[in-house]
Amino acid sequence: MTLRVLRPGMHTTVQDLGRHGLQHLGVVPCGAMDAVAHRLANALVGNAAAAATLECTVVGPELLFEDAALVALCGAAFEATVAGAALPQNRPVLLAAGARLRVGRALQGARGYLAVAGGIRVPAVLGSHSTYVPAAFGGFEGRALRAGDALALDRDAPVLAAARFARLKDARSGAGFSSTAWRVSTISLPLERTVTVRAMEGRHFGQFDAASRRAFFDQGWRVSQDSNRMGYRLAGPALARRGSGDLLSEPTCLGTVQAPGDGSVIVLMADHQTTGGYPKIAEVAGADVPMLSQLAPGGALRFARCSVDEARAALRALHATIADIIRGIELQYGD
């Protein structure tokens, strides 16, 4: 079965949960920016968490499904339609053969994840299907999708779609597509105009002057236009480091907050470099990275100080919430 790209959207790529354990070899993790939405989209169509999805950014693609398919679009709230009717999001949807799915602009949030029962079939590179555009490997030919691309789906995708949808409770048939009355919560989607992001003091926090240390947590920030999957550059107060000595490059991780010499602030995201020599003023709590990834350029945020123990507790709570939601989905499938 083939999924054809009629319009690619702003930046649509194939992603999964990333390639981990290879940073010591200089290989970046990649993976879905919002791993929560990715996981829930896969669960809604009966896939394993690591199955490849399409990550849609700000403006989504237009896709042609040559045969019937069971899909789910989770994460950001998009203008999405099939045959002129609004596509139900955050729930399983059975598309008829020949359906055209148009994913327009994001009305809330920045990234959506489209899962298809059986997964997107692209070759694994170093154990992952995630796309790393800067080095042109992984995903579909190592790049964002283009008009005319044809993505392979599971050979049995139409059979999987029919069988899985038939098991769902409270399923409702419609013209062009069928869905359910129930939906899952969008737990990573920001609900406030200004998002509060928990962060721990970084390894070099004490090297910044007192005014900069206060400003980092007390002042507001905005995601600048110069932001991407590698890092979010934030617009806000200029930070000053005491002294001008060089730092040795050292490992970085998802959520590391760097402060280059020009006083700006950069939060490292899914495609972050493996090492860096900029001072680390903070580390974003892992539980808040999915929500942060849903901020588009212009999005507002503030940092709230937290401890390592508090960050660990928040991540455990997030994982427990995800597990509860997925268990609820499984019950809807009669499992």
N, C-alpha and C positions, 0 to 999 in steps of 0.2 A: 504494500500500500504506500502511496506517495502523498505527501503534503506539499502543495505548491505555493510559492511565495509570489503573490501578485503585487504587493507593495511592502517594502521592508520595514517601514517605521523609522524612528530616529536612530535607535541602536538596539537591534534585536539579536541576541546571541543564544547559543545552546549552552546551558549550564547544568551542573549537578552540585554535589556537596563539596567538590574541590579535590585537589591532589595534595595530600598532606604527608608530612614526614620526609620531605625532600628539600627543605630550605637550606640544609647544610651543603647541598649540591647546587644551590643557586636557583632552584625551581620554585616559583611563587605558588601559593595555594590556589588562587582563583576561586571558582565556585560561585553560587548564588549570593548576591549582595544581601538579600533578605532570605536567609535559610529557613526561617519559620514559614513564610508564605510558600516557598518551594516545597517544603515537607507536606504542608496541608493540601496543596494542589495535587500532589502525587497520591496522598491518602484518599482523596475524594474520588479518584478514578481507579483505586485498587492497586496502585503501583507501590513498589518498595521506595523508601525515602531517597535512595541514591539514584533513582531513574532520572534521565535527562529531561529537562523542561526547556521551554523558550522563555528567556528573560526579556520582557518588553520594557523599554525605558521612555517615559514621558509621553511619547507618541507611538502607539503600537502598530503592528503590521496588518495587512489584509491577506488572508490565507484561503486557499481552496482545498477542501477535503474531497478526494476523489471517491472515497467510499465512506460508509457510516463510521463514526468515531465517537468515543466517550471522552469528553474533555472537561477540564475545570480551570477557571481563571481566578487566581487568588492574588492578594496583595493590594496594590493601589486600585482605587475605583476608577475604571476607564469608561469612556463612551464606547461601548461594544455592542454590535448588532449582528444578527443573522437574518437575512431576508427582510430587513427593515424593522425587525422586532428586537427589543433590548435583550442582550444575552444575560441570563441570570448569573451573577458572579458568586464565588465562594460556595459553590455547590456543583454536583455532577450534572453534566448536560450531554444528552445524546443527540449528536448531529446526524442529519440524514446525508446520504450519499450526494455529492455535488454541492454541499453547503459552502457558502462563502462567509467566513467570519471576518468582520471588519472591526479592528481594535483601534479606536481613535485616540484622542488625547486623554491624559490622566486628569480627572477632576479633583482627586484627593490622593496624595502620595505620589510616588515617582516610578515605582517598579512593580510590574505584575508578572505572574508566572503561569504559563499555559502548559498544563500537563495533558498528555494523551494516553489513554489506556494502552499499555504495552511499551510506552516510552518512545523517545526520539532515537532513531538508530544511526549513530555516528561512531566511527572507530574510537576506541579508548586509547589515550596517549598517557603513558606513565600512570595507568590505573584510573584515569578520570576522563569524562566526556566534556569537561568544561573548556570553554574557549578562552585563550589568552591572546588577545589581539596584538599587543605590542611585539610579541615574538612569533606571531602567526602560526600557532599550533593549537591542537585540540578543537573540539566542537565541529562545526561545519567548515572545513578548509581553513581553519584558524582565523576566521574573520566574522564580522557581523553579516547578517543575511542581506541579500540583494534581490531585487525583482528578477524573477525567472528561476530562482533556486528551487530544487526539488529535494525535499527531505524524506528519507526513508523512515517508515514507521514499521511496527511489528507486522510480520506477514499475516498474523492472525488477528490484527487489530479490529476488523469488523466483527469477528466472532466474539472476541473479548468484550467489545462494546455492548453487544446484544446480551451476552450472558451476564455480565456484571450489572447492567442496568435492570435486567429482569429480577435480580435479587434485591434491589433497593426497595425500602419501605416508602410508602407515600409518593411513588413515582407518578408523574403526570405527563400524558402525551400531548403534543402540540403540533402546529404546522411548522415544518422545517427543523424543529428540535423539540426535545422533551426534557423535563427536568424534575426537580423535587420541590416540595413546599418548604423543606427545612434547608438551613444553610449553616456554615460554621462562622465563628467570630473572627474578625480581622484583628488579631491581638497585636500585630506589629505596626498597624497603621496609626500614625499620630492623630490625636483627637484635639489637641490644643494648637493655637496659633504659634505659640512659642514652646518648643519641646524641651523638656528637662532631661538631660543626659548625665547619668552618674559617671563619675571619673575618679580614679585614684591619683594621688600625687605621683608624678613620674620620677624616674631615676635621677634626673637633673633638676627637679623642681627647686631645690634649695639654691641653685646657681643663678636664679633670676632675682632681680631686685624686689624689694617689698611691694612696691606699687604694682609691678607686673604680676606677682603672686596673688595679690588681692583682685586685680582686674580679671584674671583668668576665670575665677569663680564668681565674681560679683557682676561683671558686665555681660551684655548680650552679644551674640555672634550671629552671622548670617552665612549661609553656604554661597560661595561666589560662583560666577559663571565658569571660572577656571577650575572646575572640579570634574572628576570622572571616577571610574572604577578603581583606579590606583589610589586616589586620595581626594578628600574634600579640603579645599583651601577655604579658610574661613575669613570673613571680613569682620573686623572689630578692632579693639585697642591694640596698638603696637606693643610688643613685649620686649623687654631689655634684659639681657643676661649680664651678670656681673663678670667683668674680665672678658678677654677676647681669645683665650687659649683654644687651640684646636682640640677636638675630641676624636678618639679612635672610632672607626666604624664598628658597629656591633649589631647583633640581630634585632630585627623589628618584628612586630606582630600585628594582627588585625586589631585596630583600635588604638594603636600607639599615636600619641599626639606630639608632633614635632614642631619646633619653633626655630626656623632658619634665622640667619643673621639679619635679615631685613625686618624682623619683628613680626612677621606673619605667623599664622598657625595652620598646620596641615594635619588632618586626621587620616591615618592610613586605613584604606578599605580593602576589599577582597583581592584586588590585583597588586597589593603593596609589594615593594621591593623587599628582598630578603635581609638586607643589611642597610644601615644608614649612619651617617655621622652627625646629623643635626641633634641638638639637645632634645631630650624627651621630657616635656613638662608634665605630661599626664598619660594615663592609660584608661581608655573608655571601658566601663564594665561590659563584659560580654553580653549580658542580657539586653543591653540597650543598643547594640550594634544593628540589629534588624530594623528597629524603629528609626535610627539615624539614617540608614540606607534609603528610607522612604522619603527623605527630604530632597526636594528638587532645588536647583539654584534659586536663591532668594529666600529659602526656608530659614526660619529663625530658631535659635536654640540657646540654652544656657547650660552651663556645667554645674553639677551639684557634687560636692565632695563626698566620697564614700571610702570605706576601708576595704581591704582585701577580703576580709570575712564577710562584709556586707555584699560585695560583688559576687562572691561565691554563693551566698544564700539566694541572691536574686536570680542567678543562673539556674540553680537547682529548682527554684519556684517556676521559672519559665519552662524548663524541661518537663516538670510535673504537669503544668497546664497543657503543653503540647500533647503529652501522653494521654491526658484525659480527653482532649478533643478527638484525637485519633481513635481512642477506644470508642467514643460515641459514634464516630463514622463507621467503625467496624460493626457496631450493633445495628446501624441502619442497613448494613449489608447482610444482616442476619448471622454474623459470625459470633 
